[in-house]
Amino acid sequence: NAGVMQNPRHLVRRRGQEARLRCSPMKGHSHVYWYRQLPEEGLKFMVYLQKENIIDESGMPKERFSAEFPKEGPSILRIQQVVRGDSAAYFCASSPLAVADTQYFGPGTRLTVL
Amino acid sequence: KNEVEQSPQNLTAQEGEFITINCSYSVGISALHWLQQHPGGGIVSLFMLSSGKKKHGRLIATINIQEKHSSLHITASHPRDSAVYICAPRGADGLTFGKGTHLIIQP
């Protein structure tokens, strides 16, 4: 059973470009969580999704950031018009049930904005 | 908002020593995760516990819900245990993460 997969592992973008981060949850998991880890800071919750639904996006910046988890395919975290402050590690986690369940983390995507 | 504090922030110890990492939080929770982040950045979930004590190999985690405190212990520590250990209590609004304890085990 493959773990949570994220790609790309490293992503370099210039200011103003778009970044798309993908997360494939573990088989059988229908709940996905995105977290951001800024340099020298702890992990911060961004968004919690189930298939085709955003359940909690209280941690998402109001502008430029969006997330989806379609019926088919991976969850996507999209950052439009990236700025240097978006440089961070973005982790995805998945769980089989709701928020009370153990979360399994992916390896992360390291975004660098030049 | 749940305030999470971990101590110590940094810990260097010799191989074989018994290690304790502490986590305190400010609001009621349903469960608490302990995570391990390796130098390469990957995150592994070590424990999720809501009461008492859990043990996996050389790792032991305890939680006291009334006192809002959890500890992670490592017995017979080894250099491969060197990592950042992160406490993440789960409240009504999901996981809140501590800043982590940077552990270095020297041979």
Backbone of each chain as ProteinMPNN parsed JSONL, in Angstrom:
{"seq_chain_A": "NAGVMQNPRHLVRRRGQEARLRCSPMKGHSHVYWYRQLPEEGLKFMVYLQKENIIDESGMPKERFSAEFPKEGPSILRIQQVVRGDSAAYFCASSPLAVADTQYFGPGTRLTVL", "coords_chain_A": {"N_chain_A": [[0.86, -1.189, 0.0], [0.92, 1.94, -1.109], [2.242, 4.947, 0.264], [1.26, 8.321, 1.131], [1.496, 10.413, -1.628], [3.33, 13.016, -3.064], [3.772, 15.433, -5.549], [5.341, 17.976, -7.565], [8.469, 17.097, -5.917], [10.249, 19.106, -5.537], [9.929, 22.468, -6.47], [10.443, 25.173, -8.519], [9.723, 28.496, -8.997], [9.233, 31.608, -10.69], [8.586, 34.923, -9.544], [5.199, 35.839, -9.814], [4.42, 33.728, -11.407], [2.482, 30.66, -11.675], [1.92, 28.113, -9.247], [1.475, 24.666, -8.976], [0.601, 22.145, -6.848], [0.593, 18.742, -6.151], [-1.233, 16.105, -4.614], [-1.542, 12.799, -3.824], [-3.608, 10.826, -2.033], [-3.356, 8.146, 0.407], [-4.398, 4.872, -0.56], [-7.828, 4.349, -0.379], [-8.248, 6.418, 1.338], [-10.194, 9.251, 1.961], [-9.993, 11.758, 2.866], [-8.234, 14.752, 2.895], [-5.551, 16.845, 3.854], [-3.902, 19.963, 3.86], [-0.819, 21.435, 4.673], [1.426, 24.061, 5.602], [4.842, 24.819, 5.861], [6.772, 27.273, 6.818], [10.071, 28.663, 6.347], [12.088, 28.044, 9.136], [9.912, 27.977, 10.803], [7.003, 26.523, 12.444], [4.699, 23.892, 11.414], [1.716, 24.8, 9.718], [-1.767, 24.679, 9.561], [-3.658, 24.57, 6.549], [-5.856, 23.796, 4.772], [-8.682, 21.604, 4.664], [-9.994, 18.88, 3.01], [-12.573, 16.868, 1.64], [-13.545, 14.368, -0.749], [-14.383, 16.22, -3.517], [-15.274, 18.297, -1.943], [-14.668, 21.201, 0.03], [-13.923, 21.299, 3.324], [-12.87, 22.735, 5.471], [-11.338, 25.711, 5.268], [-9.968, 27.507, 6.739], [-7.329, 28.136, 7.238], [-6.231, 29.014, 4.935], [-4.722, 31.485, 2.892], [-6.54, 34.346, 1.844], [-6.406, 35.271, -0.74], [-5.141, 34.323, -3.929], [-4.595, 31.657, -3.332], [-5.836, 28.363, -3.738], [-7.667, 25.299, -3.418], [-8.412, 21.939, -4.344], [-10.138, 18.817, -4.505], [-10.802, 16.581, -6.524], [-13.323, 14.273, -7.771], [-12.073, 12.255, -9.213], [-8.622, 11.6, -9.364], [-5.718, 13.44, -8.115], [-5.46, 15.562, -5.153], [-5.218, 19.072, -5.494], [-3.199, 21.809, -4.794], [-3.206, 25.116, -5.439], [-1.356, 27.923, -6.3], [-1.549, 31.113, -7.222], [0.158, 33.677, -9.072], [2.712, 33.773, -7.664], [4.676, 34.838, -4.844], [7.743, 35.856, -3.18], [7.42, 35.285, -0.505], [5.883, 33.013, -0.486], [7.534, 30.893, -0.596], [8.216, 27.826, 0.732], [7.782, 24.718, 2.54], [5.345, 22.481, 1.537], [3.061, 20.38, 2.872], [1.116, 17.48, 2.521], [-1.471, 15.557, 3.953], [-3.263, 12.533, 4.633], [-6.297, 10.831, 5.578], [-8.341, 8.013, 6.494], [-10.818, 8.376, 7.584], [-12.72, 10.822, 9.333], [-11.735, 13.989, 10.873], [-10.887, 13.033, 13.316], [-9.222, 10.936, 12.987], [-6.071, 9.149, 12.523], [-3.53, 10.862, 10.8], [-1.7, 10.574, 7.802], [1.342, 11.498, 6.52], [2.6, 13.065, 3.546], [5.681, 13.343, 1.6], [6.168, 15.978, 1.118], [6.31, 19.097, -0.72], [8.747, 21.21, -1.824], [8.694, 24.499, -2.326], [10.232, 27.008, -4.111], [10.495, 30.371, -4.628], [11.73, 32.521, -6.932]], "CA_chain_A": [[0.0, 0.0, 0.0], [1.767, 3.117, -1.21], [1.891, 6.02, 1.174], [0.807, 9.566, 0.522], [2.475, 10.841, -2.618], [3.247, 14.413, -3.457], [4.687, 15.847, -6.618], [6.738, 17.563, -7.535], [9.116, 17.207, -4.615], [10.843, 20.445, -5.532], [9.335, 23.298, -7.513], [10.997, 26.518, -8.554], [8.905, 29.405, -9.792], [9.577, 33.028, -10.628], [7.495, 35.76, -9.053], [4.129, 36.053, -10.772], [3.995, 32.483, -12.036], [1.554, 29.83, -10.906], [2.46, 26.85, -8.729], [0.479, 23.606, -8.747], [1.154, 21.074, -6.029], [-0.332, 17.613, -6.221], [-1.2, 15.152, -3.503], [-2.341, 11.583, -3.974], [-3.726, 10.223, -0.709], [-3.245, 6.694, 0.495], [-5.539, 4.15, -1.106], [-8.926, 4.211, 0.568], [-8.399, 7.635, 2.134], [-10.994, 10.248, 1.245], [-9.818, 13.045, 3.542], [-6.914, 15.314, 2.609], [-5.21, 18.06, 4.598], [-2.698, 20.634, 3.391], [-0.115, 22.22, 5.678], [2.567, 24.812, 5.099], [5.918, 25.022, 6.829], [7.65, 28.347, 6.383], [11.428, 28.479, 6.872], [12.308, 28.302, 10.563], [8.637, 28.029, 11.535], [6.293, 25.256, 12.557], [3.65, 23.589, 10.454], [0.456, 25.532, 9.896], [-2.889, 24.12, 8.803], [-4.179, 25.423, 5.49], [-7.184, 23.432, 4.283], [-9.106, 20.21, 4.837], [-10.927, 18.558, 1.945], [-13.018, 15.53, 1.279], [-13.765, 14.289, -2.196], [-15.231, 17.238, -4.151], [-15.75, 19.297, -0.989], [-13.773, 21.855, 0.975], [-14.577, 21.24, 4.631], [-12.352, 23.8, 6.328], [-10.234, 26.423, 4.61], [-9.694, 28.632, 7.626], [-5.91, 28.451, 7.233], [-5.794, 29.407, 3.583], [-4.76, 32.919, 2.568], [-7.787, 34.654, 1.135], [-6.145, 35.546, -2.148], [-4.135, 33.608, -4.715], [-4.507, 30.231, -2.971], [-7.053, 27.572, -3.851], [-7.43, 23.857, -3.309], [-9.504, 21.097, -4.787], [-9.953, 17.368, -4.395], [-11.858, 16.116, -7.424], [-13.784, 12.898, -7.63], [-10.991, 11.43, -9.755], [-7.338, 12.273, -9.423], [-5.135, 13.923, -6.862], [-5.804, 16.885, -4.648], [-4.346, 20.098, -6.054], [-3.077, 23.108, -4.132], [-2.816, 26.029, -6.512], [-0.957, 29.25, -5.852], [-1.419, 31.995, -8.382], [0.994, 34.883, -8.936], [3.521, 33.517, -6.479], [5.598, 35.852, -4.328], [8.84, 35.207, -2.471], [6.93, 34.803, 0.791], [5.23, 31.707, -0.627], [8.566, 29.855, -0.51], [7.961, 27.026, 1.926], [7.483, 23.308, 2.286], [3.907, 22.237, 1.605], [2.823, 18.975, 3.18], [-0.226, 16.957, 2.414], [-1.714, 14.367, 4.763], [-4.575, 11.944, 4.346], [-6.831, 9.91, 6.577], [-9.472, 7.269, 5.943], [-12.08, 8.852, 8.131], [-12.784, 12.268, 9.552], [-10.598, 14.633, 11.533], [-10.452, 12.329, 14.523], [-8.401, 9.79, 12.629], [-4.645, 9.369, 12.309], [-3.168, 11.414, 9.497], [-0.462, 10.073, 7.223], [1.913, 12.639, 5.803], [3.419, 12.901, 2.358], [7.062, 13.815, 1.753], [6.232, 17.429, 0.986], [6.809, 19.792, -1.909], [9.481, 22.419, -1.462], [8.502, 25.545, -3.323], [11.15, 28.135, -4.051], [10.103, 31.449, -5.538], [12.9, 33.364, -7.199]], "C_chain_A": [[0.89, 1.231, 0.0], [1.289, 4.153, -0.216], [1.349, 7.21, 0.422], [1.894, 10.058, -0.431], [2.24, 12.298, -2.978], [4.207, 14.646, -4.617], [4.328, 17.231, -7.113], [7.319, 17.652, -6.126], [9.766, 18.571, -4.456], [10.265, 21.208, -6.717], [9.934, 24.689, -7.407], [10.138, 27.356, -9.486], [9.458, 30.818, -9.656], [8.344, 33.796, -10.135], [6.465, 35.991, -10.157], [3.646, 34.801, -11.473], [3.015, 31.743, -11.137], [2.277, 28.572, -10.435], [1.302, 25.886, -8.493], [1.137, 22.45, -8.015], [0.115, 19.956, -5.964], [-0.135, 16.672, -5.052], [-2.116, 13.992, -3.813], [-2.42, 10.901, -2.622], [-3.501, 8.727, -0.766], [-4.523, 6.063, -0.046], [-6.609, 4.011, -0.019], [-9.141, 5.429, 1.446], [-9.164, 8.679, 1.332], [-10.886, 11.631, 1.875], [-8.384, 13.503, 3.325], [-6.74, 16.636, 3.341], [-3.944, 18.643, 3.987], [-2.146, 21.5, 4.52], [1.049, 22.939, 5.015], [3.594, 24.969, 6.224], [6.855, 26.068, 6.249], [9.032, 28.124, 6.979], [11.527, 28.894, 8.343], [11.01, 28.425, 11.357], [8.008, 26.646, 11.585], [5.27, 25.078, 11.454], [2.385, 24.375, 10.77], [-0.602, 24.896, 8.997], [-3.338, 25.113, 7.732], [-5.636, 25.061, 5.168], [-7.406, 21.944, 4.469], [-10.19, 19.929, 3.795], [-11.347, 17.097, 2.017], [-13.24, 15.535, -0.221], [-14.799, 15.331, -2.633], [-15.726, 18.31, -3.182], [-14.603, 19.899, -0.181], [-14.5, 21.923, 2.306], [-14.157, 22.412, 5.505], [-11.186, 24.459, 5.607], [-9.797, 27.618, 5.443], [-8.226, 29.029, 7.635], [-5.382, 28.926, 5.889], [-5.775, 30.929, 3.462], [-5.947, 33.201, 1.651], [-7.579, 34.847, -0.352], [-5.052, 34.634, -2.679], [-4.063, 32.108, -4.435], [-5.867, 29.572, -3.177], [-6.683, 26.098, -3.781], [-8.652, 23.121, -3.802], [-9.121, 19.637, -4.584], [-11.071, 16.75, -5.23], [-12.214, 14.66, -7.186], [-12.732, 11.913, -8.135], [-9.704, 12.238, -9.746], [-6.896, 12.845, -8.094], [-5.774, 15.221, -6.378], [-4.77, 17.873, -5.192], [-4.389, 21.323, -5.137], [-2.491, 24.048, -5.18], [-2.497, 27.385, -5.926], [-0.741, 30.102, -7.102], [-0.521, 33.173, -8.045], [1.88, 34.792, -7.695], [4.426, 34.694, -6.15], [6.647, 35.126, -3.502], [8.38, 34.628, -1.131], [6.189, 33.48, 0.726], [6.239, 30.568, -0.561], [8.421, 29.119, 0.816], [7.901, 25.567, 1.523], [5.985, 23.105, 2.487], [3.698, 20.737, 1.767], [1.343, 18.656, 3.028], [-0.316, 15.739, 3.344], [-3.075, 13.807, 4.395], [-4.994, 11.043, 5.497], [-8.041, 9.211, 5.984], [-10.824, 7.803, 6.387], [-11.959, 10.345, 8.388], [-11.636, 12.744, 10.424], [-10.108, 13.887, 12.761], [-9.454, 11.222, 14.228], [-6.929, 10.158, 12.478], [-4.399, 9.892, 10.907], [-1.808, 10.878, 9.069], [0.092, 11.137, 6.28], [2.664, 12.204, 4.554], [4.793, 13.504, 2.588], [7.214, 15.325, 1.595], [6.696, 17.886, -0.379], [7.492, 21.064, -1.44], [9.401, 23.413, -2.593], [9.504, 26.661, -3.075], [10.72, 29.156, -5.088], [11.29, 32.387, -5.699], [12.499, 34.814, -7.397]], "O_chain_A": [[1.542, 1.53, 1.001], [0.104, 4.235, 0.107], [1.021, 7.126, -0.762], [3.071, 10.108, -0.071], [1.107, 12.742, -3.167], [5.315, 14.111, -4.644], [3.162, 17.625, -7.09], [6.696, 18.236, -5.239], [9.819, 19.118, -3.355], [10.13, 20.671, -7.816], [9.932, 25.302, -6.339], [9.864, 26.965, -10.621], [10.065, 31.173, -8.646], [7.209, 33.35, -10.302], [6.82, 36.3, -11.294], [2.573, 34.806, -12.075], [2.755, 32.142, -10.002], [3.135, 28.035, -11.136], [0.287, 26.242, -7.894], [2.101, 21.855, -8.497], [-1.073, 20.196, -5.751], [0.979, 16.471, -4.568], [-3.314, 14.169, -4.037], [-1.401, 10.44, -2.108], [-3.461, 8.124, -1.838], [-5.596, 6.663, 0.01], [-6.323, 3.608, 1.108], [-10.102, 5.481, 2.214], [-8.835, 8.961, 0.179], [-11.589, 12.561, 1.478], [-7.437, 12.746, 3.542], [-7.669, 17.439, 3.432], [-3.021, 17.907, 3.638], [-2.884, 22.194, 5.22], [1.585, 22.488, 4.003], [3.245, 25.218, 7.378], [7.623, 25.8, 5.324], [9.158, 27.464, 8.011], [11.089, 29.981, 8.722], [11.022, 28.932, 12.479], [8.416, 25.728, 10.874], [5.01, 25.989, 10.668], [2.035, 24.584, 11.932], [-0.354, 24.615, 7.825], [-3.394, 26.32, 7.963], [-6.533, 25.898, 5.274], [-6.475, 21.139, 4.438], [-11.183, 20.652, 3.711], [-10.573, 16.221, 2.403], [-13.135, 16.571, -0.878], [-15.942, 15.32, -2.174], [-16.528, 19.158, -3.574], [-13.686, 19.193, 0.238], [-15.567, 22.529, 2.409], [-14.982, 23.01, 6.195], [-10.16, 23.822, 5.367], [-9.315, 28.618, 4.91], [-7.903, 30.158, 8.005], [-4.191, 29.205, 5.75], [-6.72, 31.592, 3.889], [-6.3, 32.389, 0.797], [-8.492, 34.607, -1.142], [-4.15, 34.232, -1.944], [-3.511, 31.363, -5.245], [-6.907, 30.138, -2.84], [-5.547, 25.706, -4.048], [-9.779, 23.607, -3.697], [-7.945, 19.283, -4.504], [-12.145, 16.435, -4.716], [-11.507, 13.924, -6.497], [-12.532, 10.855, -7.539], [-9.703, 13.423, -10.081], [-7.598, 12.75, -7.087], [-6.522, 15.879, -7.101], [-3.593, 17.54, -5.331], [-5.457, 21.805, -4.76], [-1.419, 23.799, -5.732], [-3.276, 27.933, -5.146], [0.139, 29.83, -7.919], [-0.445, 33.612, -6.897], [1.801, 35.629, -6.796], [4.876, 35.434, -7.025], [6.489, 33.954, -3.16], [8.893, 33.603, -0.682], [5.894, 32.883, 1.761], [5.851, 29.403, -0.478], [8.495, 29.723, 1.886], [7.961, 25.22, 0.343], [5.43, 23.518, 3.505], [4.1, 19.937, 0.922], [0.464, 19.451, 3.36], [0.649, 14.99, 3.496], [-3.94, 14.531, 3.901], [-4.17, 10.564, 6.275], [-8.693, 9.739, 5.084], [-11.825, 7.701, 5.678], [-11.184, 11.04, 7.731], [-10.686, 12.005, 10.682], [-8.979, 14.116, 13.196], [-8.899, 10.633, 15.155], [-6.583, 11.329, 12.326], [-4.995, 9.413, 9.942], [-0.89, 10.749, 9.878], [-0.593, 11.609, 5.372], [3.273, 11.135, 4.507], [5.051, 14.102, 3.633], [8.266, 15.883, 1.905], [7.382, 17.161, -1.099], [6.894, 21.888, -0.749], [9.958, 23.207, -3.671], [9.608, 27.188, -1.967], [10.596, 28.846, -6.273], [11.784, 32.967, -4.732], [13.357, 35.665, -7.632]]}, "seq_chain_B": "KNEVEQSPQNLTAQEGEFITINCSYSVGISALHWLQQHPGGGIVSLFMLSSGKKKHGRLIATINIQEKHSSLHITASHPRDSAVYICAPRGADGLTFGKGTHLIIQP", "coords_chain_B": {"N_chain_B": [[-7.96, 29.698, 20.458], [-5.457, 27.272, 20.288], [-2.647, 27.189, 22.261], [0.513, 25.947, 21.887], [3.245, 24.547, 23.472], [6.526, 23.395, 23.367], [9.137, 21.629, 24.995], [12.512, 20.55, 25.584], [13.603, 23.173, 23.299], [15.848, 22.619, 21.833], [17.966, 19.8, 21.922], [20.773, 18.03, 22.765], [22.286, 14.937, 23.038], [24.008, 12.03, 24.309], [24.6, 8.919, 22.675], [22.519, 6.268, 23.692], [21.384, 7.478, 25.894], [18.472, 8.299, 27.877], [15.705, 9.932, 26.631], [13.57, 12.731, 27.009], [10.862, 14.55, 25.845], [8.78, 17.311, 26.105], [5.359, 18.48, 25.967], [3.032, 21.013, 26.136], [-0.288, 22.274, 26.16], [-3.055, 24.545, 25.588], [-5.859, 24.419, 25.409], [-8.817, 22.308, 25.575], [-8.65, 19.067, 24.126], [-9.17, 16.425, 21.684], [-7.416, 14.49, 20.92], [-3.89, 13.765, 20.525], [-1.096, 14.203, 18.442], [2.151, 12.874, 17.872], [4.848, 13.74, 15.914], [7.548, 13.007, 13.663], [10.13, 14.664, 12.137], [12.409, 14.285, 9.663], [15.886, 15.109, 8.897], [15.916, 15.45, 6.114], [13.418, 16.437, 5.69], [11.034, 14.987, 5.481], [7.97, 13.837, 6.97], [6.896, 11.824, 9.607], [4.287, 10.122, 11.168], [4.244, 9.372, 14.491], [2.767, 8.696, 16.82], [-0.7, 8.65, 17.736], [-2.604, 9.707, 20.335], [-5.088, 9.617, 22.897], [-5.433, 9.217, 25.535], [-3.688, 8.106, 28.475], [-1.061, 5.952, 27.71], [1.226, 5.032, 25.116], [3.237, 2.659, 23.329], [5.852, 2.132, 21.071], [8.231, 0.144, 20.055], [11.257, 1.591, 20.897], [10.127, 3.928, 21.613], [8.001, 5.883, 23.638], [4.918, 7.3, 24.42], [3.098, 9.543, 26.403], [0.105, 10.893, 27.84], [-1.632, 13.412, 29.628], [-4.687, 14.339, 29.967], [-6.152, 15.999, 31.663], [-4.224, 17.664, 32.762], [-3.314, 18.816, 30.499], [-1.007, 18.025, 29.034], [1.681, 16.334, 27.455], [4.129, 13.79, 26.962], [7.017, 12.66, 25.209], [9.056, 9.905, 25.08], [12.281, 8.529, 24.56], [13.947, 5.582, 24.655], [17.224, 4.185, 25.184], [18.675, 5.798, 23.245], [19.657, 6.556, 19.852], [21.915, 7.554, 17.217], [20.402, 7.639, 14.823], [17.98, 8.496, 15.69], [18.056, 11.181, 15.616], [16.404, 14.079, 14.861], [13.619, 16.29, 14.202], [11.115, 16.631, 16.56], [7.696, 16.821, 16.752], [4.9, 18.065, 18.358], [1.39, 17.784, 18.166], [-1.526, 18.765, 19.076], [-5.01, 17.923, 18.786], [-7.679, 19.904, 18.399], [-10.964, 21.427, 18.45], [-10.812, 22.778, 16.077], [-9.105, 21.377, 14.494], [-5.689, 20.259, 13.858], [-3.089, 21.705, 15.789], [0.201, 22.812, 15.687], [3.205, 22.314, 17.504], [6.385, 24.047, 17.756], [8.407, 22.329, 17.561], [11.0, 20.074, 18.669], [14.393, 20.033, 18.403], [16.368, 17.368, 18.103], [19.499, 15.941, 18.704], [21.463, 13.166, 18.562], [24.445, 12.108, 19.653], [27.15, 9.965, 18.64]], "CA_chain_B": [[-6.769, 29.218, 19.769], [-4.646, 26.413, 21.136], [-1.229, 27.541, 22.343], [1.277, 24.717, 22.09], [4.639, 24.797, 23.821], [7.36, 22.21, 23.503], [10.431, 21.84, 25.633], [13.283, 21.733, 25.209], [13.606, 23.5, 21.87], [17.004, 21.911, 21.288], [18.505, 18.824, 22.864], [21.878, 17.193, 22.288], [22.543, 13.898, 24.029], [24.891, 10.953, 23.876], [23.948, 7.647, 22.339], [22.16, 5.436, 24.838], [20.675, 8.234, 26.927], [17.008, 8.339, 27.908], [15.312, 11.255, 26.172], [12.194, 13.152, 27.26], [10.411, 15.785, 25.195], [7.503, 17.679, 26.71], [4.43, 19.29, 25.182], [1.885, 21.541, 26.871], [-1.23, 22.986, 25.299], [-3.864, 25.432, 26.428], [-7.304, 24.176, 25.355], [-9.182, 20.903, 25.549], [-8.417, 18.392, 22.857], [-9.687, 15.061, 21.576], [-6.276, 13.585, 20.735], [-2.627, 14.468, 20.289], [-0.147, 13.491, 17.583], [3.585, 13.143, 17.876], [5.387, 13.571, 14.567], [8.996, 13.069, 13.546], [10.544, 15.233, 10.858], [13.806, 13.96, 9.442], [16.676, 16.2, 8.31], [15.506, 15.656, 4.721], [12.151, 17.15, 5.673], [9.856, 14.134, 5.506], [7.273, 13.762, 8.264], [6.336, 10.523, 9.948], [3.43, 10.152, 12.336], [4.706, 8.373, 15.437], [1.675, 8.299, 17.705], [-1.866, 9.462, 18.038], [-3.145, 9.179, 21.58], [-6.106, 10.443, 23.547], [-5.346, 9.008, 26.977], [-2.747, 7.088, 28.947], [0.304, 5.712, 27.263], [1.422, 4.115, 23.998], [4.646, 2.292, 23.169], [6.264, 1.507, 19.812], [9.671, -0.072, 20.108], [11.944, 2.365, 21.937], [9.395, 5.178, 21.807], [6.858, 5.846, 24.53], [4.222, 8.573, 24.52], [2.099, 9.606, 27.467], [-0.696, 12.11, 27.831], [-2.51, 13.681, 30.76], [-5.677, 15.253, 29.388], [-6.542, 16.987, 32.673], [-3.144, 18.634, 32.93], [-2.989, 19.356, 29.175], [0.43, 17.79, 28.904], [2.09, 15.059, 26.886], [5.569, 13.591, 26.861], [7.551, 11.633, 24.306], [10.299, 9.372, 25.626], [13.06, 7.617, 23.716], [14.891, 4.802, 25.455], [18.414, 3.719, 24.466], [18.704, 6.645, 22.047], [20.614, 6.199, 18.81], [22.07, 8.676, 16.284], [19.338, 7.701, 13.822], [16.82, 9.189, 16.285], [18.233, 12.622, 15.424], [15.302, 14.585, 14.042], [12.759, 17.252, 14.899], [9.916, 15.97, 17.067], [6.645, 17.833, 16.748], [3.674, 17.738, 19.066], [0.259, 18.398, 17.449], [-2.828, 18.446, 19.665], [-6.164, 18.096, 17.918], [-8.809, 20.552, 19.041], [-12.181, 21.523, 17.643], [-10.472, 23.342, 14.77], [-8.076, 20.59, 13.822], [-4.37, 20.144, 14.463], [-2.203, 22.841, 16.005], [1.53, 22.215, 15.773], [4.28, 22.948, 18.225], [7.502, 24.452, 16.897], [9.313, 21.201, 17.417], [12.222, 19.903, 19.461], [15.493, 19.561, 17.571], [17.129, 16.385, 18.872], [20.718, 15.399, 18.1], [22.075, 12.104, 19.36], [25.839, 11.939, 19.232], [27.66, 8.596, 18.883]], "C_chain_B": [[-5.903, 28.42, 20.738], [-3.189, 26.852, 21.097], [-0.453, 26.284, 22.709], [2.724, 25.076, 22.38], [5.376, 23.489, 23.983], [8.644, 22.589, 24.219], [11.18, 20.522, 25.727], [13.149, 22.025, 23.717], [14.713, 22.748, 21.154], [17.542, 20.97, 22.354], [19.592, 18.021, 22.167], [22.222, 16.203, 23.383], [23.479, 12.854, 23.438], [24.077, 9.691, 23.589], [23.707, 6.831, 23.601], [21.376, 6.163, 25.916], [19.166, 8.121, 26.768], [16.583, 9.774, 27.625], [13.853, 11.525, 26.537], [11.941, 14.482, 26.589], [9.003, 16.073, 25.7], [6.683, 18.587, 25.814], [3.279, 19.714, 26.083], [1.004, 22.325, 25.926], [-2.283, 23.648, 26.173], [-5.364, 25.132, 26.42], [-7.579, 22.678, 25.268], [-9.047, 20.309, 24.17], [-9.055, 17.012, 22.871], [-8.557, 14.046, 21.441], [-5.028, 14.42, 20.492], [-1.727, 13.58, 19.437], [1.277, 13.85, 17.975], [4.116, 12.79, 16.485], [6.904, 13.651, 14.626], [9.328, 13.619, 12.159], [12.044, 15.033, 10.701], [14.549, 15.129, 8.821], [16.328, 16.459, 6.849], [14.152, 16.318, 4.575], [10.922, 16.287, 5.758], [9.281, 14.003, 6.897], [6.665, 12.375, 8.439], [5.475, 10.689, 11.189], [3.856, 9.024, 13.275], [3.564, 7.811, 16.272], [0.484, 9.213, 17.508], [-2.455, 8.876, 19.312], [-4.121, 10.158, 22.199], [-6.133, 10.237, 25.056], [-4.217, 8.041, 27.269], [-1.416, 7.094, 28.237], [0.298, 4.774, 26.055], [2.912, 3.865, 23.833], [4.839, 1.642, 21.802], [7.772, 1.355, 19.862], [10.3, 0.712, 21.24], [11.236, 3.677, 22.251], [8.185, 4.955, 22.705], [6.235, 7.234, 24.557], [3.181, 8.481, 25.615], [1.327, 10.905, 27.339], [-1.528, 12.189, 29.094], [-3.478, 14.761, 30.296], [-6.044, 16.354, 30.389], [-5.491, 18.071, 32.826], [-2.709, 19.26, 31.617], [-1.483, 19.233, 28.905], [0.682, 16.405, 28.324], [3.608, 15.0, 26.864], [5.882, 12.492, 25.866], [8.898, 11.204, 24.885], [10.964, 8.465, 24.591], [14.036, 6.89, 24.622], [16.056, 4.345, 24.566], [18.586, 4.484, 23.153], [19.882, 6.292, 21.132], [20.755, 7.387, 17.862], [20.972, 8.756, 15.221], [18.039, 8.308, 14.377], [16.918, 10.706, 16.106], [17.213, 13.133, 14.42], [14.637, 15.723, 14.811], [11.482, 16.517, 15.299], [8.858, 17.033, 17.328], [5.404, 17.278, 17.443], [2.521, 18.458, 18.363], [-1.049, 17.984, 18.111], [-3.968, 18.743, 18.696], [-7.316, 18.689, 18.722], [-9.999, 20.58, 18.108], [-11.896, 22.032, 16.235], [-9.303, 22.624, 14.115], [-6.75, 20.584, 14.565], [-3.711, 21.502, 14.621], [-0.827, 22.264, 16.291], [2.434, 23.016, 16.691], [5.417, 23.281, 17.275], [8.554, 23.365, 16.766], [10.482, 21.236, 18.382], [13.282, 19.303, 18.555], [16.379, 18.643, 18.416], [18.334, 15.913, 18.069], [21.279, 14.367, 19.064], [23.484, 11.858, 18.814], [26.337, 10.539, 19.558], [28.659, 8.589, 20.034]], "O_chain_B": [[-5.654, 28.847, 21.865], [-2.57, 26.885, 20.034], [-0.733, 25.641, 23.72], [3.353, 25.819, 21.626], [4.901, 22.578, 24.662], [9.163, 23.696, 24.078], [10.562, 19.477, 25.928], [12.632, 21.2, 22.964], [14.547, 22.298, 20.02], [17.568, 21.303, 23.539], [19.366, 17.414, 21.12], [22.427, 16.592, 24.533], [23.706, 12.808, 22.229], [23.026, 9.447, 24.181], [24.579, 6.72, 24.463], [20.763, 5.522, 26.77], [18.654, 7.88, 25.674], [17.034, 10.711, 28.284], [13.001, 10.649, 26.39], [12.713, 15.428, 26.746], [8.145, 15.19, 25.721], [7.219, 19.355, 25.014], [2.632, 18.88, 26.716], [1.493, 22.969, 24.998], [-2.391, 23.345, 27.361], [-6.074, 25.55, 27.335], [-6.698, 21.886, 24.933], [-9.3, 20.973, 23.166], [-9.431, 16.495, 23.923], [-8.716, 12.881, 21.802], [-5.105, 15.63, 20.279], [-1.608, 12.377, 19.671], [1.567, 14.983, 18.359], [3.87, 11.704, 15.959], [7.474, 14.279, 15.518], [8.863, 13.101, 11.143], [12.842, 15.537, 11.492], [13.928, 16.043, 8.279], [16.438, 17.596, 6.391], [13.768, 16.718, 3.476], [9.847, 16.793, 6.078], [10.01, 14.052, 7.888], [6.015, 11.838, 7.543], [5.892, 11.328, 12.155], [3.831, 7.854, 12.893], [3.42, 6.597, 16.409], [0.626, 10.386, 17.163], [-2.77, 7.687, 19.366], [-3.992, 11.372, 22.042], [-6.783, 10.995, 25.777], [-3.832, 7.247, 26.41], [-0.732, 8.115, 28.173], [-0.513, 3.852, 25.971], [3.743, 4.719, 24.145], [4.103, 0.733, 21.418], [8.504, 2.335, 19.726], [9.939, 0.535, 22.404], [11.712, 4.453, 23.079], [7.448, 3.98, 22.557], [6.942, 8.231, 24.701], [2.475, 7.481, 25.743], [1.827, 11.892, 26.799], [-2.059, 11.188, 29.575], [-3.134, 15.941, 30.239], [-6.226, 17.509, 30.003], [-5.815, 19.246, 32.998], [-1.84, 20.132, 31.601], [-0.801, 20.21, 28.593], [-0.006, 15.438, 28.653], [4.284, 16.024, 26.761], [5.127, 11.533, 25.701], [9.767, 12.035, 25.146], [10.299, 7.739, 23.854], [14.862, 7.52, 25.283], [15.895, 4.145, 23.362], [18.636, 3.883, 22.08], [20.927, 5.81, 21.567], [19.808, 8.158, 17.71], [20.648, 9.852, 14.764], [17.113, 8.599, 13.62], [15.972, 11.432, 16.411], [17.164, 12.679, 13.277], [15.043, 16.067, 15.92], [10.848, 15.862, 14.472], [9.099, 18.013, 18.032], [4.936, 16.178, 17.148], [2.66, 19.625, 17.999], [-1.624, 16.958, 17.748], [-3.904, 19.68, 17.9], [-7.857, 18.042, 19.618], [-10.047, 19.86, 17.11], [-12.652, 21.749, 15.305], [-8.598, 23.194, 13.283], [-6.698, 20.872, 15.761], [-3.759, 22.342, 13.722], [-0.707, 21.315, 17.066], [2.431, 24.246, 16.662], [5.416, 22.85, 16.122], [9.476, 23.47, 15.957], [10.894, 22.298, 18.848], [13.106, 18.215, 18.008], [17.056, 19.101, 19.337], [18.21, 15.534, 16.905], [21.536, 14.66, 20.232], [23.667, 11.456, 17.665], [26.004, 9.98, 20.604], [29.192, 7.535, 20.382]]}, "name": "protein", "num_of_chains": 2, "seq": "NAGVMQNPRHLVRRRGQEARLRCSPMKGHSHVYWYRQLPEEGLKFMVYLQKENIIDESGMPKERFSAEFPKEGPSILRIQQVVRGDSAAYFCASSPLAVADTQYFGPGTRLTVLKNEVEQSPQNLTAQEGEFITINCSYSVGISALHWLQQHPGGGIVSLFMLSSGKKKHGRLIATINIQEKHSSLHITASHPRDSAVYICAPRGADGLTFGKGTHLIIQP"}
